[in-house]
Amino acid sequence: MRQCRFRSDAAILMCSDGLTDRLTSAAIREIVERYSGDPAQTARDLVDAANEAGGQDNITALFVAGPEFRGRNGATRPRFAATRIIRPAGVLTGRFAFLIYGLLLGMLLWAVLRTRGVNI
């Protein structure tokens, strides 16, 4: 289970690819900006719009809005279409680790070629 801080003026949309395959980010944003205080209605509007756009896959949307979230009528801060989550690199997958892997692979190749009599 993960926990995160949720600003009171923010909103979160979790949806299936059935929604995002049929609606552009701009269309989703337009519907979310019409938010009038009923998050369930916003989710229904998103699903309805995806179905009207020819939805063939299952379409799921969950919209959660903080108590101070306002749509276009009173936005408290700019919202972005996508959020990038940056996770720290693991010990075995970071850039430094790949540098070490490359050096070790190069040394191994050099040793194999040298034992076979190939002069580099």
ZAFI-330293 format. One line per field, with one value per residue: residue number from 1; x, y, z of N, C-alpha, C in turn; residue in one letter. Coordinates in pm, 1 decimal, always signed. Atoms other than C-alpha are relative to their C-alpha. Example, Ala and Ser with C-alpha at 12.3 -4.5 7.8 and 13.67 -1.06 7.14 Angstrom:
num = (1 2) .
npx = (+89.0 -82.0) .
npy = (-119.0 -119.0) .
npz = (+0.0 -6.0) .
capx = (+1230.0 +1367.0) .
capy = (-450.0 -106.0) .
capz = (+780.0 +714.0) .
cpx = (+90.0 -77.0) .
cpy = (+120.0 +109.0) .
cpz = (+0.0 +73.0) .
residu = (A S) .
end
This chain:
num = (1 2 3 4 5 6 7 8 9 10 11 12 13 14 15 16 17 18 19 20 21 22 23 24 25 26 27 28 29 30 31 32 33 34 35 36 37 38 39 40 41 42 43 44 45 46 47 48 49 50 51 52 53 54 55 56 57 58 59 60 61 62 63 64 65 66 67 68 69 70 71 72 73 74 75 76 77 78 79 80 81 82 83 84 85 86 87 88 89 90 91 92 93 94 95 96 97 98 99 100 101 102 103 104 105 106 107 108 109 110 111 112 113 114 115 116 117 118 119 120) .
npx = (+84.6 -75.8 +68.5 -56.8 +68.8 +100.1 +33.9 +145.1 +46.5 -38.2 +90.6 -66.7 +81.1 -52.8 +88.1 -51.1 -38.8 +120.6 +31.7 -106.1 -9.9 +107.1 +3.3 -129.7 -24.0 +75.6 +141.4 +11.8 -16.1 +120.9 +106.5 -38.5 +11.9 +142.5 +31.1 +93.4 +15.5 +42.3 -102.7 +61.2 +54.4 -114.4 -41.0 +103.2 -15.0 -117.4 +35.3 +97.2 -70.5 -79.0 +95.1 +47.4 -111.7 -15.8 -63.5 +26.3 -64.0 +64.5 -37.3 +14.1 -54.8 +18.3 -42.1 -0.1 -32.3 -15.7 +108.9 -19.7 -17.8 +99.7 -19.3 -46.1 +61.6 -74.5 -119.8 -88.5 -136.4 +1.4 -13.0 -70.4 +61.3 -69.2 -93.2 -107.5 -46.9 -141.5 -38.9 -145.5 -53.2 -46.9 -144.2 -43.2 +53.0 -35.0 -99.0 -131.5 -3.6 -19.1 -138.5 -79.9 +28.3 -71.1 -143.2 -24.9 +19.8 -115.8 -116.5 +20.4 -22.7 -144.2 -66.3 +30.6 -72.7 -144.3 -31.9 +11.0 -110.9 +33.1 -73.0 +86.0) .
npy = (-117.8 -123.0 -120.6 -123.4 -122.7 -42.3 -139.9 -19.8 -62.8 +88.4 +108.5 +115.5 +81.6 +133.4 +52.9 +109.0 -42.2 -16.9 -143.9 -78.4 +37.0 -67.3 -144.4 -66.5 -68.1 -126.5 +30.8 +38.4 -123.0 -82.1 +57.8 -17.8 -141.8 -30.7 +53.6 -87.8 +42.4 +140.0 +78.2 +114.6 -49.8 -22.6 +132.6 +45.2 -80.0 +50.5 +129.8 -25.9 -59.9 +105.6 +86.4 -73.8 -5.7 +131.5 +90.9 +142.2 +67.0 -40.9 -137.2 -22.5 -127.7 -36.9 -138.7 -42.4 -142.6 -55.7 -91.6 -133.3 +10.5 -70.7 +18.1 -118.5 -120.0 -56.9 +82.4 -54.2 +11.8 +68.9 +144.8 +48.4 +118.9 +121.4 -13.3 +97.8 +47.9 +33.3 +94.2 +11.7 +117.9 +105.8 +19.7 +77.4 -54.3 -140.6 -32.0 +43.4 +145.2 +36.1 -32.3 +109.8 +117.3 -18.2 +18.0 +141.9 +71.9 -31.9 +71.0 +141.6 +18.5 -15.3 +118.2 +113.6 -17.0 +12.8 +141.5 +69.2 -42.4 -113.8 -118.5 -118.8) .
npz = (+0.0 +8.2 -44.9 +54.0 -43.1 +96.6 -26.0 -6.8 +123.9 +110.1 +38.0 +59.1 +89.3 +29.7 +103.2 +82.1 +134.0 +80.1 +0.9 +65.1 +141.7 +74.3 -24.6 -8.6 -127.4 +2.9 -23.9 -141.0 -78.6 +15.6 -82.9 -140.6 -34.2 -21.9 -132.8 -70.6 -138.0 -5.3 +69.1 +67.3 +126.3 +88.9 +47.4 +95.6 +122.1 +70.8 +57.7 +107.3 +113.9 +64.0 +70.9 +117.3 +95.0 +59.3 -95.0 +19.8 -112.8 -124.8 -33.7 -143.1 -44.7 -140.1 -15.7 -140.4 -7.9 -133.5 -34.3 +58.3 +144.7 +81.0 +143.9 +72.6 -56.0 -110.8 -19.9 -101.2 +50.2 +128.8 -2.9 +117.5 +57.6 -42.6 -110.7 +11.0 -128.8 +7.3 -103.8 -5.1 +67.7 -88.4 -4.0 +115.5 +125.0 +17.9 +103.8 -45.3 +10.2 +139.6 +32.6 -54.7 +82.9 +126.4 -24.1 -26.2 +124.7 +83.5 -53.4 +27.8 +142.9 +20.7 -53.9 +86.2 +125.4 -27.7 -20.8 +129.6 +84.2 +85.0 -45.6 +13.3) .
capx = (+0.0 +134.7 +43.7 +91.1 +10.5 -298.7 -340.7 -686.6 -701.1 -600.2 -783.7 -683.4 -820.3 -756.5 -884.6 -846.4 -697.4 -1050.0 -1093.1 -755.5 -768.1 -1084.4 -1037.0 -747.0 -585.6 -750.3 -1096.4 -1039.4 -918.9 -1222.3 -1459.1 -1265.3 -1264.1 -1645.5 -1631.5 -1921.9 -1872.4 -1988.1 -1687.9 -1913.1 -2081.5 -1743.4 -1645.5 -1977.9 -1926.0 -1581.4 -1712.5 -2007.2 -1775.2 -1548.0 -1848.8 -1975.5 -1628.9 -1671.3 -1552.8 -1518.5 -1297.2 -1412.1 -1405.2 -1345.6 -1293.2 -1246.0 -1229.7 -1135.7 -1136.0 -1006.7 -1244.8 -1090.1 -1064.8 -1243.4 -1293.7 -1228.0 -1456.6 -1224.1 -901.2 -674.4 -358.8 -264.8 -302.7 -94.2 -201.1 +59.4 +266.2 +602.3 +694.2 +1068.0 +1181.3 +1536.7 +1748.1 +1821.8 +2173.8 +2188.3 +2013.1 +2157.8 +2385.9 +2693.4 +2603.9 +2578.7 +2916.9 +3067.7 +2892.3 +3041.6 +3390.7 +3369.3 +3235.0 +3516.8 +3780.4 +3630.0 +3628.4 +3990.3 +4094.1 +3918.0 +4069.6 +4416.5 +4400.8 +4306.7 +4609.9 +4431.6 +4649.7 +4449.6) .
capy = (+0.0 +340.4 +669.6 +1013.6 +1366.9 +1493.6 +1867.8 +1991.3 +2183.0 +1882.6 +1605.3 +1257.6 +1066.2 +693.1 +527.5 +228.6 +242.8 +213.5 +580.0 +711.2 +516.4 +704.5 +1051.0 +1288.8 +1457.0 +1781.3 +1619.6 +1464.5 +1797.2 +1976.9 +1736.8 +1753.6 +2133.7 +2125.5 +1973.6 +2109.9 +1937.9 +1585.4 +1360.4 +1064.9 +1274.8 +1376.1 +1006.7 +924.7 +1212.9 +1077.6 +724.1 +855.8 +1064.5 +764.2 +549.6 +819.7 +827.3 +461.7 +287.7 -84.4 -180.8 -174.2 +184.0 +266.0 +602.9 +703.8 +1075.3 +1203.8 +1575.4 +1752.8 +1982.7 +2295.8 +2163.5 +2384.5 +2329.2 +2596.7 +2840.1 +2882.3 +2691.0 +2734.8 +2623.8 +2502.4 +2130.4 +1933.1 +1653.4 +1408.5 +1359.2 +1187.7 +975.5 +956.1 +651.0 +620.9 +379.9 +47.8 -59.4 -302.2 -80.7 +267.4 +442.9 +368.9 -0.5 -13.8 +157.0 -110.7 -384.0 -243.7 -226.0 -581.8 -708.0 -529.7 -677.7 -1025.3 -991.3 -870.3 -1168.4 -1421.0 -1278.2 -1264.9 -1630.7 -1730.8 -1554.8 -1263.3 -953.9 -639.6) .
capz = (+0.0 -95.0 +61.7 -83.8 +13.4 -156.0 -180.5 -94.1 -424.9 -636.7 -816.0 -928.2 -1224.1 -1240.2 -1554.3 -1781.2 -2127.7 -2263.6 -2169.9 -2285.2 -2612.4 -2710.0 -2558.5 -2602.2 -2303.3 -2410.9 -2414.3 -2072.2 -1935.4 -2077.0 -1900.6 -1572.7 -1585.0 -1589.5 -1240.4 -1037.9 -704.4 -792.7 -866.7 -955.6 -1224.0 -1365.8 -1387.1 -1557.9 -1804.7 -1892.0 -1949.5 -2153.3 -2372.1 -2435.4 -2527.1 -2762.9 -2923.8 -3017.4 -2702.7 -2761.6 -2467.4 -2106.3 -1983.4 -1618.6 -1451.8 -1090.2 -1017.2 -672.3 -596.6 -290.2 -102.6 -256.6 -613.0 -861.9 -1231.1 -1488.8 -1303.3 -1008.0 -1058.2 -762.0 -944.1 -1292.5 -1355.8 -1597.9 -1829.3 -1703.4 -1393.5 -1403.8 -1106.2 -1051.9 -863.4 -738.9 -940.1 -778.5 -692.8 -985.6 -1242.7 -1197.4 -1445.4 -1238.4 -1227.8 -1607.7 -1636.7 -1413.5 -1615.3 -1935.3 -1789.8 -1660.1 -1992.0 -2176.7 -1946.3 -1989.1 -2368.0 -2362.3 -2143.2 -2367.9 -2684.3 -2526.9 -2418.8 -2773.2 -2910.4 -3073.5 -3049.8 -2984.9) .
cpx = (+88.9 -86.4 +67.9 -77.7 -93.3 -41.3 -152.0 -55.5 +34.5 -109.1 +83.0 -100.5 +74.4 -95.8 +67.9 +38.3 -119.9 -42.1 +104.1 +23.1 -101.5 -2.8 +141.9 +16.0 -79.1 -148.0 -23.1 +8.3 -125.0 -113.4 +30.6 -15.5 -145.3 -46.4 -85.6 -22.8 -41.5 +101.8 -57.2 -57.3 +111.8 +48.2 -100.4 +12.0 +118.7 -31.2 -98.6 +68.6 +82.9 -90.2 -51.4 +108.1 +29.6 +66.5 -39.6 +57.8 -78.4 +56.4 -29.8 +63.3 -34.3 +57.1 -14.8 +45.1 +11.7 -108.7 +14.0 +19.7 -114.1 +30.1 +49.7 -51.1 +81.2 +124.9 +93.4 +145.5 -4.4 +17.7 +63.5 -60.3 +65.4 +95.0 +103.0 +46.9 +144.5 +32.9 +151.3 +45.2 +47.4 +151.0 +48.6 -45.9 +34.1 +104.5 +138.8 +13.3 +22.2 +139.7 +91.7 -21.3 +76.6 +149.3 +33.7 -14.7 +117.2 +124.7 -11.6 +27.0 +148.8 +74.3 -23.8 +78.4 +150.2 +38.3 -9.0 +108.1 -30.7 +67.1 -84.4 +84.8) .
cpy = (+123.8 +115.0 +119.3 +118.2 +43.6 +140.8 +18.2 +66.5 -84.7 -101.7 -110.0 -73.6 -130.5 -61.3 -113.0 +54.8 +11.0 +145.8 +76.7 -39.5 +75.6 +151.6 +55.3 +62.8 +129.3 -24.9 -38.6 +123.6 +87.4 -51.3 +20.5 +145.5 +43.8 -49.4 +98.8 -43.0 -145.1 -85.6 -121.4 +41.7 +25.2 -132.9 -53.8 +76.1 -48.2 -132.9 +18.5 +55.9 -105.0 -96.2 +66.7 +8.5 -137.7 -101.3 -144.4 -82.4 +36.3 +135.0 +22.1 +133.3 +21.2 +139.6 +38.7 +144.4 +42.3 +102.7 +140.0 -4.0 +71.4 -29.6 +129.3 +128.8 +62.8 -79.1 +66.5 -10.5 -70.9 -150.1 -44.3 -130.8 -128.9 +32.5 -109.5 -36.4 -43.8 -89.5 -8.4 -130.4 -101.1 -15.0 -69.5 +58.2 +146.3 +19.9 -48.5 -151.1 -43.3 +34.7 -112.6 -127.3 +7.8 -20.3 -147.5 -83.9 +23.3 -73.2 -149.7 -30.6 +8.8 -125.0 -121.8 +9.4 -19.3 -146.6 -79.3 +45.0 +113.6 +123.1 +124.6 +124.9) .
cpz = (+0.0 +49.9 -64.2 +55.9 -111.2 +36.5 -3.4 -126.1 -123.0 -28.7 -63.8 -87.4 -22.4 -100.4 -74.9 -137.3 -93.5 -9.0 -80.2 -145.0 -84.3 +17.3 +6.4 +138.0 +8.1 +29.2 +145.8 +87.6 -7.7 +88.1 +148.0 +42.0 +16.4 +136.8 +78.1 +144.5 +16.6 -75.3 -74.0 -135.2 -100.6 -56.7 -102.5 -132.0 -82.9 -69.8 -115.2 -124.1 -73.3 -76.5 -126.1 -107.5 -59.5 +89.6 -21.6 +114.3 +126.6 +41.6 +147.0 +34.9 +146.6 +15.3 +146.2 +3.2 +145.7 +27.6 -60.9 -150.6 -70.6 -145.9 -61.4 +65.4 +111.6 +31.3 +99.2 -38.5 -134.0 +18.6 -131.0 -46.3 +48.3 +114.4 -13.5 +139.2 -16.8 +117.2 +1.8 -64.9 +103.2 -9.7 -126.6 -133.4 -23.1 -109.1 +37.7 -11.9 -144.4 -49.0 +47.6 -82.2 -132.0 +14.6 +22.7 -127.1 -94.9 +46.0 -27.4 -146.7 -31.9 +47.4 -88.6 -129.9 +20.0 +18.8 -128.7 -96.9 -92.9 +58.5 -25.0 +0.5) .
residu = (M R Q C R F R S D A A I L M C S D G L T D R L T S A A I R E I V E R Y S G D P A Q T A R D L V D A A N E A G G Q D N I T A L F V A G P E F R G R N G A T R P R F A A T R I I R P A G V L T G R F A F L I Y G L L L G M L L W A V L R T R G V N I) .
end
